[in-house]
């Protein structure tokens, strides 16, 4: 997946890694004249810490530690293992099987699946939406879906949301930008390889993308758009 972009603050604070500790940082601000006249390392550091030996901001001990920690976190983010929610799935509705097959490649960023769901509520209202599968996996516990068949509902925060008689919403997600094309209508641009996914049923879904209709007893209509993510050159 695409590397995270650093902020100007992170770039500026990279220099702090050159100091072994806060005292070493203060020593870098001490002048030769301080060493000559004060003849005390502790006093020289105290003067530097008070800000008298820097034209810019002199960091406090707490600020120094926080900024160094932020740079280290950016350069070497901790690995967070994940648990597959679909582990051990046996049988179930076809949509459960299909999403189980796609869970791991979506989590690691090889595949990016957009789920189109259309359903009818108990009151007879139609709800439909486009869901960024990877984004939902990071924000929602899918175990109830895979273990007991609890339905996934389109939400107003998804890529696309339609509630008959109430609202139509379009949003960006973790992996996609939602765009409107004059001829194709709603389309999605993958943030990592910039490829366009076309969800118009009468059009080809686009480069590196395949669509598959799933016949499910849980939903009126299900279509999966599987986009193979390519690294940007």
KACOR-V643143 format. One record per residue. N is the residue number from 1. PHI is phi in degrees with one decimal (NA if undefined). PSI is psi in whole degrees, 0 to 359 (* if undefined). Layout:
BEGIN
N	PHI	PSI
N	PHI	PSI
END
This chain:
BEGIN
1	NA	165
2	-65.4	137
3	-68.1	149
4	-69.6	147
5	-89.7	137
6	-82.0	159
7	-94.8	162
8	-56.3	326
9	-66.2	317
10	-61.6	315
11	-61.5	318
12	-67.6	327
13	-85.1	356
14	-56.8	328
15	-61.9	336
16	-66.1	339
17	-69.3	346
18	-74.9	346
19	-100.7	134
20	-73.8	334
21	-162.1	183
22	-65.4	323
23	-63.1	321
24	-64.6	323
25	-62.6	315
26	-65.0	322
27	-61.0	330
28	-69.3	342
29	-93.7	345
30	-72.0	135
31	-91.0	159
32	-58.8	327
33	-66.5	323
34	-59.9	314
35	-63.5	324
36	-71.4	314
37	-92.9	324
38	-81.1	324
39	53.5	31
40	-146.0	118
41	-62.7	319
42	-64.3	315
43	-65.1	318
44	-60.0	319
45	-68.1	321
46	-62.1	318
47	-64.9	318
48	-64.5	319
49	-65.7	331
50	-75.1	352
51	96.5	11
52	-86.4	357
53	-121.0	22
54	-143.3	137
55	-77.9	344
56	-111.6	205
57	-76.7	128
58	-95.6	124
59	-75.3	141
60	-77.0	170
61	-59.2	317
62	-65.9	317
63	-63.1	319
64	-60.1	313
65	-64.0	318
66	-65.0	319
67	-72.2	321
68	-63.5	318
69	-62.9	322
70	-65.9	321
71	-67.7	316
72	-63.2	320
73	-62.5	321
74	-69.3	315
75	-74.2	326
76	-135.8	72
77	-62.4	142
78	-66.5	141
79	-76.2	128
80	-114.0	102
81	-65.9	152
82	-120.4	157
83	-109.6	131
84	-72.5	121
85	-67.6	335
86	-91.8	4
87	-55.1	128
88	82.2	9
89	-62.3	132
90	-130.7	117
91	70.7	208
92	97.1	180
93	-63.4	148
94	-52.7	326
95	-67.4	328
96	-67.4	317
97	-64.4	316
98	-65.7	318
99	-73.0	331
100	-63.2	318
101	-63.2	331
102	-96.9	354
103	-62.8	307
104	-61.8	309
105	-61.9	332
106	-73.3	321
107	-65.2	322
108	-90.0	356
109	87.7	11
110	-77.2	321
111	-122.2	146
112	-130.7	108
113	-102.2	132
114	-105.5	126
115	-102.4	124
116	-101.3	124
117	-124.5	138
118	-130.7	129
119	-144.6	166
120	-120.5	128
121	-75.1	173
122	-63.7	336
123	-88.6	3
124	88.3	6
125	-84.5	140
126	-90.7	133
127	-125.0	135
128	-144.4	163
129	-175.9	163
130	-107.7	124
131	-115.4	129
132	-77.6	106
133	-58.7	312
134	-61.1	317
135	-60.4	315
136	-64.0	323
137	-62.2	330
138	-83.7	346
139	-119.9	350
140	-131.6	142
141	-82.4	112
142	-88.7	0
143	-59.9	316
144	-59.3	328
145	-69.1	311
146	-77.1	329
147	-88.7	325
148	-128.9	5
149	75.8	22
150	-67.6	131
151	-66.8	147
152	-93.1	129
153	-107.9	138
154	-59.6	142
155	-119.5	157
156	-60.8	343
157	-91.7	358
158	-74.8	174
159	-52.6	315
160	-141.0	141
161	-142.7	130
162	-132.6	121
163	-120.4	113
164	-54.6	126
165	82.4	358
166	-123.4	294
167	-154.3	156
168	-128.0	123
169	-129.4	145
170	-131.1	132
171	-136.9	158
172	-82.5	160
173	-132.0	187
174	-60.1	326
175	-113.0	348
176	-136.0	150
177	-105.8	132
178	-89.5	129
179	-132.6	158
180	-113.0	124
181	-104.0	138
182	-56.5	326
183	-105.3	330
184	-99.6	351
185	75.5	222
186	-70.1	126
187	-133.3	164
188	-128.3	135
189	-107.4	123
190	-67.3	132
191	-70.4	337
192	-93.9	323
193	-118.4	3
194	66.4	10
195	-73.2	150
196	-98.2	133
197	-107.3	121
198	-100.6	121
199	-100.6	1
200	-59.5	122
201	-60.9	339
202	-95.3	7
203	-121.8	159
204	-66.9	139
205	-69.2	345
206	116.4	176
207	-64.7	135
208	62.7	21
209	-128.1	137
210	-126.5	146
211	-116.8	148
212	-140.9	126
213	-82.6	131
214	-112.9	128
215	-93.9	107
216	-119.3	145
217	-82.2	347
218	-85.3	335
219	-134.0	157
220	-71.1	324
221	-153.5	130
222	-136.8	130
223	-134.6	134
224	-108.5	131
225	-109.3	108
226	-100.0	114
227	-108.9	121
228	-79.3	117
229	-79.9	125
230	-106.8	138
231	-66.4	142
232	-69.4	138
233	-86.1	*
END
